[in-house]
């Protein structure tokens, strides 16, 4: 988690305006505020988590990203961050489009369903994979649309947005993803971090 | 305690009202809680709702009852009077010592009645601004209010963008809805239909339109609660009887409760004030004041906003509160928003709703760092 936040922070310049979509109890916002001098705020659907953010003094709006991103004008943020949440939306395509309307750029991280442990789990055990990054069981997971790093790259071509930086993460190790290493990164990374723009 | 012993500020400066008339040398009755610090940066101006007054907490010296926001304001409470200096004024048009229809004009020695000018939320806020000058407060730490108090909060933030650090509108709207105007009109019609109203001239005749005012209060009171809340509290329970009496007495507890609410209200509230203040609410349309673009109302703001609504509030539903959030977001203002789960209807903001009180407390204390 810390390493993911570190990468996100490293890719955001000081003095920018940032929106954390699905900010939960505000851990990423707190981290970004500590590491950077940026204006950061959150959007969160859970009332309890919004309360936690308020108790930490964070600026958070209660709302559903699939409905409430509408209220933000075009390009009103320099970066919109979506950390490990894309798979939980009913319509990920719409959310990506909204992120890139509201933000000049977006940082999207996804738990990689192509990770070898997940593939092996399904192959050997024959049950839906449960891992550290995907701790829920098939019947209680909030994740509706799991995807792999490769899926996300293909998704960018299909719905026409630009990935200008892709980072693979496995435990604490990070590396850049490119067309040549996509196969191996998709197999050996737990998390994909994508910097995208229109 | 007599009414003439209330703390009042005599506002000498002329104030031009929205209706075109100018008033001057008028009293504003107010109360304070806590201590204004040396830097004078810990003051919170609380705005009361339709039937509220300046006695936010503690015992109201006139009614001998708890202040209307006793749950929220006091030492170590959400609005902590150990830390903050809380000021609350009776709105102009009110009947707890401020300039209103029950004010006796010293020149003519007559009670104004319906000769009192029509006032607006904007007028109320501009009148209360005099308190900042009186206490020599350069910038308030916060303006806070629910319902009509929330409307004043929005108007204050719009009128005086440099004069406040945090802005907390609760369970309110930027534009009074048709349904709410309708409810207010029902109350006004009940009052004016009472023969004792006598075209607003009742005090001099020693009569009072108690029946009309009580009906107005009863009707309004229903709108402050939620259907679910009413059902849970009263259901079809009977009032001190084992069976229906086949008459028009208060058979049901809810009837008895409403009658009680009506009867205690007439002892503390002036019927003409009820007409004037509900009118001010109906006229409130901050969006229209800014050519249909609410965002323009807050263009110059640097304040931190925190908007709060309640799930079961049907008078000022979440959607109307959210419109304020949307307007603020559209200009990149610093705004937080939370909808509180509560079955207690619009009244939730006055009651012991822990999620609400915690959110308010946390927001204020974290903004104070």
Interface residues (C-beta under 8 A of the other chain):
Chain A: X17 X41 X47 X50 X51 X54 X55 X56 X57 X58 X59 X60 X61 X62 X63 X71 X72 X73 X76
Chain B: X304 X306 X322 X325 X326 X329 X330 X332 X334 X335 X336 X337 X338 X339 X340 X341 X355 X358 X359 X362 X363 X366 X367 X369
